[in-house]
Amino acid sequence: ETGVTQSPTHLIKTRGQQVTLRCSSQSGHNTVSWYQQALGQGPQFIFQYYREEENGRGNFPPRFSGLQFPNYSSELNVNALELDDSALYLCASSLPGTRSDTQYFGPGTRLTVL
Amino acid sequence: SQQGEEDPQALSIQEGENATMNCSYKTSINNLQWYRQNSGRGLVHLILIRSNEREKHSGRLRVTLDTSKKSSSLLITASRAADTASYFCATDAPGNTPLVFGKGTRLSVIA
């Protein structure tokens, strides 16, 4: 176990709705990254937060947004949900440094969009 | 886009046998990492090998890196049923780029 927690575990939404996913990072880690993992694929980088600021973004539209709080916990918000947003959403914390440092993953949130 | 590509896509072996998985990538890298994922849960970091290293060991794991061929292999020796999982390689390119994961190899170890 990494000490990274995510909530909720599962979520079902309908197309057009909005969703907020939450993540608490491992103690001592002030960098949080979010990934989307579609079925049968590897995780894809959405964005990273360091000291409450976005620190890099992957190829995802602006309706994917995030926040990091002073206690280093983080949220991923997705607006105007589409069917293709159905996936496992993973957050990972890491020690301050580059975007490619060893990532400590949470168990994920399984989002289903109907 | 996914830079790393694992081979084979799926592998089934008997307990006690060795399992070898390969990863190929397209561009220059700083580091290459291997992660394990049990049935759709979070990923667990296994090992990191830097671009100037050729081989690394951790317990029953042995990783090699050949930057001239842009490939890496992960060897799990004396496999156990608990090793059943998907294994992903992840690379990062120079310039503070994020990790890019492959599609993974699904390993089944049969008791």
Contacts between the chains, C-beta under 8 A, distances in Angstrom:
chain1	res1	chain2	res2	distance
A	2	B	42	7.0
A	2	B	44	7.4
A	4	B	42	7.3
A	33	B	98	7.1
A	35	B	101	8.0
A	40	B	103	7.0
A	41	B	2	7.4
A	41	B	103	5.7
A	42	B	2	5.9
A	42	B	4	7.6
A	42	B	88	5.2
A	42	B	90	7.7
A	42	B	101	3.3
A	42	B	102	5.3
A	42	B	103	5.2
A	42	B	104	5.6
A	43	B	43	7.0
A	43	B	88	7.6
A	43	B	101	5.0
A	44	B	2	7.6
A	44	B	101	7.4
A	45	B	98	4.1
A	45	B	99	6.6
A	45	B	100	7.3
A	48	B	98	6.8
A	56	B	96	7.5
A	56	B	98	6.0
A	58	B	98	6.5
A	59	B	1	7.7
A	88	B	40	6.0
A	90	B	42	6.1
A	90	B	43	7.0
A	92	B	43	7.7
A	98	B	92	7.5
A	98	B	96	5.0
A	99	B	92	7.2
A	99	B	96	5.8
A	99	B	97	6.4
A	99	B	98	4.2
A	99	B	99	7.1
A	100	B	30	6.5
A	100	B	31	6.2
A	100	B	92	3.2
A	100	B	96	7.5
A	100	B	97	6.6
A	100	B	98	6.5
A	100	B	99	5.2
A	102	B	33	6.8
A	102	B	45	5.1
A	102	B	48	6.0
A	103	B	35	7.9
A	103	B	43	7.3
A	103	B	45	6.6
A	103	B	99	6.7
A	104	B	45	7.0
A	105	B	35	7.9
A	105	B	42	3.8
A	105	B	43	4.4
A	105	B	44	7.1
A	106	B	42	5.3
A	107	B	41	5.2
A	107	B	42	4.5
A	108	B	40	7.3
A	108	B	41	6.3
A	108	B	42	5.5
A	110	B	40	7.3
